[in-house]
């Protein structure tokens, strides 16, 4: 899989670029995401949270947690002992302010860290989730292996990620929207068109559907469920660590 970086001309590795990019757009990211997804982002995350709740977890890890939007939704759905991890200090700062406003600091802890080198023991979490984070990994296989390592046997991994619609007309419309309008919306809200050019390109080229299922199965995940959202513009994946 070709590595797509925010700045192709920079000598920085992808991880450093992604961290800097999200620091730069952290103040406007959630609002921009809402507009880019035409308001459907909230519905998709609610679906992810329902899957997490159904697993009845005692300990949860949310990767690429950003401003802690998913952990907050989980806590409001009745879950406790949630850890959110993200590379971006700027995103986490906004997340910590939100936890304080919502009074959820006793249910959620936020940690700056790398999803490809998780600072946790093996077999620690009942559920691991990630939303729109996999395509930002520098080494996808390494990141997925780390997720597998920290999940308990019988644990559940739930992914919400952008994907490309398979039907021709939807695919053409999706391509036009992400390549033309997504960077424009990003620039209007954040003043940063380059970051949203990267997010658009990475969304279009990241493996999805059966291709991502194959990758997950190679790592060791079993019973991979694929649930396309809005004609395949996003997809929720749910799989298990059975070993």
Secondary structure as UniProt FT lines:
FT   TURN            8..9
FT   HELIX           14..25
FT   TURN            26..28
FT   HELIX           29..36
FT   TURN            37..39
FT   HELIX           41..54
FT   TURN            55..56
FT   STRAND          60..63
FT   TURN            66..68
FT   HELIX           69..76
FT   TURN            77..78
FT   STRAND          82..86
FT   HELIX           89..102
FT   TURN            105..107
FT   STRAND          108..112
FT   TURN            115..116
FT   TURN            122..123
FT   STRAND          125..131
FT   HELIX           134..136
FT   HELIX           140..150
FT   STRAND          151..162
FT   HELIX           168..176
FT   HELIX           177..181
FT   HELIX           182..190
FT   HELIX           193..205
FT   HELIX           210..219
FT   STRAND          222..229
FT   HELIX           230..232
FT   STRAND          234..240
//
